[in-house]
């Protein structure tokens, strides 16, 4: 049985009700160094016990391996969980290290069938366009996604890293339940256009990397020095060299607030993300990723921390001082097109 300790929020006007914090599952099989399958399975079970019901994956995470890994857990708890996965990042067979963005109908149909097989489910609860190919009108892409809903392969639609205008255009074709974008104390570019559009349209925001890919927890200070060779974060400008040094200093006010609450740095970063719902007037369901049961307990406990206006003011300047972009190539993000 699930112990529903988390409050819930709705994904979009007609979307499912989920716990106000979800779980990002990418790191269980991809991107963040060595993995531990047993610990990850225990983390999935513990998250569900704590009221986490939205589980996030994508076909590109480990070339489908993440979806396969999650399948037994989803099968065992199918009526209790909301499965979110994504398409759009195609892997060239001659170079598995590359990703090509595809939003065209043949690829979407191929991708959804492959995800359904790997997940071993009849329908995907929330299907995201992972990244945007500007060469394909977003109306055309969403029309294909809407067909998948009519065909019973998908229940609800989501978009990732789209601009406010792209969200409005998409909503004109079919209701969008959620927009997933990076949103944290270090990454606030979506507040200019995406967040107002989502509020206006009744779309939920699903922040990924609300812990700044772990940097906001203080678990590492320089990716090149502290993380293993295969870790994805060694490729991100703000976590290496002089940028990392400058950004580590920005955690000082987070520490101050954490000490006042007897909390961890990560819990304050997550409490800030959770309170975006009240600040901006729309549903916000962050999806911090972890592979440890104790960490998911820590993360969900952050939903019970309420930051004061004084504390929010202390944290407010951080994002404007961050050194380095969140990706080496920002053209694939909404900020790169706004």
N, C-alpha and C positions, 0 to 999 in steps of 0.2 A: 504494500500500500504506500501511496505517496503522502508524506507529511507536508501539507501545504502551508509552509511557514512564510512564504513570500506573498505579498499582495500581487494582484494581476493587472494587466493592461491589455487593451485590444489592439491588434495589428490592423489598422485601417478601419473604415466605417463598417465593413462587413467581414473583417478577418477574424481569426481565432483569438480567444482569450489565452494569454500566456503569463507565466511568472514575469515580474518586472525586471528580472535579470535572466539572460540566457547563458548558453555555454558555447564558446568557440572551440571547435574540435580539431582544427587544422594541425596544431602542434602534436597531436597524438600519433601522427604518422608522417609528418612533413615539416621542414623549414627550420625548426628550432633545435637542431642537434639530436643526440641520442634519445631514443624513446623507450618506454617501458610499457608493454601491452597490458600486463596485469594491473599495474597502477592506474593506467588509463581506464580500464574497464571498471575498476573500483570507483574511480572518479565519476564516471557516468552514472553509476548506481547511487552514489552519495548525492550527486546533484539532484537527481529525481526525488530522493527522500526529502531534500530541503525545499522542494517546490519549483525547481528549474524545469521548465517544460519545452523551451525552444532550444533546439540543438542545430548548430550551424556547420555545414560542410560545403564542399564544392568538388566538381569533377576534376579540377586541376590540382587538388591537394594530393600529392604523391601519385599523379596520373591515375586517379580513380581508387587508389589504395585506401584513402580515408573513408570513402563511402563503403567499401567492402568491410573495413574494420568495424564500422558503426552498425552494419546490418543486423548482426545477432541481437544487439541491445535494442534496436528499434523493433525487431520482430517480437521480442519478449515483452515490450511495453507499448505496442502499437497504439492503443487507445489512450495512452497517457501522455504521449509526446507529440510535438509539432516538428516535423522534419523540414529543414530548410537546406536546399542545395542550389548550385549555380551552374550556368553554362557561359561560354564566350571565349575562354582561353584555350585555344587549340594548340596541341603539342605536335610539332613537325616530327614525322617518324625518323628523319635523318639527323635530328638534333634535339634530344629530349630536354636540353637545358633552356630551350627557347619557348616563348609563348606568342601565338598569333591571335589577335582579337578577331572573332567572327560573330556577326549578328545576323547572318543570312539564314533564310528558311531551311535549306537542306542541312546546314550544320546544326541548327536548333533541334530539328527533328531527330537527327542522328544522336545528338547529345542527350536529349530527354530519354530516349529508349535505352541508351547505355546506362544512364543513372538509375533508371527504374530497375534494370537487371542487377546492377551492383548493390543497390539498396535492398533488393528483393521485396519491393512493395508494389502495390497496384496503382498508387497515386502519391504524388509529392505534395505535401501540404503547402509549401511556399517555395516558388521557383524564381530565382533571381537571374537577371542579366548581370553577369559579373563585371564586365567592363564594356564600354561604349565604343563602337566603331563609327566615327562621324561620317564615313562614306555611305552608311546605310541609314536612311531616315528612321528615326526612332519609332515613328508611327508604324512603319512596316514591320519592325521587329516585334513590337507589342501586339500587333494584329496576329502574328504567328503564335505568340505566347497565349493570346486570348483563345485561339483555336484549340490549344492544348487543354484549356479549361473546359471548353465545350465538349471536347472529346473524352473528358474524364481522366486525363493523365496528370493534371495539376489542379489544385484547389484555388490557390491564391498567387498573385504575381508580385514580384519585388524587383527593384532596380538597385544597382550598386554604383557609386561614384558618378552620379548624374548631376547636371546643373539644375537650378530651379526651373529654367525654361524647358529643359528636356523633360522634367517631371510633369510639368503642365501639359506638354504635348502628349506624353504617354497617357496621362489620366483622361485625355479627351478620347482615347481609343478604348480603354478598359480600366476599371478601378485598380489602383495600385495599393497594395496593403502596406508595404514598407519600403523605405529607402535605407540601404546600408552604406555608411560612409565612415571614414576615420574621424573620430571626435573624442577629444581628450583635453586635459589641461595644456598639452603641448600642440594640439592640432584643432584649430577652431575656424578654419576657412569656410566651412559649410554654413556658418551662422549668417553670412552676408546674403546668400540667395536661396540655398537649399532648404534651410530650416523654415524661413517664412513661407515658402511655397508649400512645404509639407503641412504646416499648420493651417494654411488657407484651404488645402484640399482634403484635410482629414486623414493624412498619411502618417504612419508611425515612423520614427527614426530608430534605427538599430545601429548604434555606434560600435564599430569594430576597433580593436586596439585601444580600448579606453584606459589601459594601463601603459600606453606608450610602448607597446611590445616588451614590457617588463622594465623599461628604464625608469618609469615613475615609481616603481617599487623599491628602487635602490639596489636591485639584485645584480646589476652590472653597471660599470661606469664608463667602460670603453670596449666596444664590441670586438675590436681587433685584439685586444689584450686579454679580455675576460671570457670570450666565447669560443667554442670549437670551430674548426676550419669550415665545416659545412653549414654553419648557422647563417640563415638568410639576413640577419641583422647586421652582419659585417659588410653588407652592400648598401646600407642606408646611411646617407650623408650625416645625419644628425647624431649618429651613435659612434662616430670614429674621429680620431685626431683632435684638433683644436675645438671642433664643434662639440664633441663629447665632453671635453673639459668645461667648456662654457655652459653647457646644458646641465651638467651635474650640479653646478652652483645654483641653478634655478630651483633646486629641490628644497632649499632652506625654508621658505614659507610653508611648504607642504609638511616638513618636519615639525615646524612650530604648531601647526593645526593638529597634527597627529598626536603630539604630546598632550595637548589640551584634552583630547578625547580618549587618551589611552589606547590609541589605534595605530595601525601600521600605515606607512606611506601609501601602500596600495589601496587600503580601505578609504583613505581620504580622497584619492584620485577617483575611485569608483563612486563614493558619495557625491562628489562634484558632478560626475556624469549623470547619476540618477536624478539629481536635482535640476538638471536641464529641463525635465518635464514641467516642473513648476515655473521655472524662469521663463520658458518659451511657450508654454501653454499647448503642449502636444504630447502624445505617448512617446516615451523614450525607454527602450529595452536594450541596455548594453550587453555585449556578448564577450566578456573577458574569457581568454583561453587559459586552461591549466591542465596538467596531467596528474595532479596530486589531490586526493580527497581532502586533506587538511587545508589546501589552498582554496578549494571550492567552498569550504566552510567559512574561511576568512572572507572570501569575496561576497558571499551572500549576506554575511553579517553586516556588510557595508550599507545594505539597504535600510538598516535601522539607525544609521548615523545621520543626523540633521545638522548641516552647517549653518552657522549664524550669518547674518548679513555682513557682519564685520569680518568673519572668516572668508566669506566669498570675495569680499573686497581685497583681502590680502592675497588671494590666489589669482585674482583677475588679471594682473599684468604679465603673468608668466608666459602665455602663448606668444605675446608680441615680442618677447626677448629671445625666443628659441633660435638657435643657429643651425642652418642647414634645412633642406627640404625633407619631407617625409619619404620621398623616393628619389632615386637618381634621375629618373625620367618622369616628370610630373604631367606629361601630355596625356597619360592614361587616367588621370584623376579629374574630378569635377573642377578643381581649382585651376587646372591647366586649360580649361575651356571657358571659364566664367569671364 
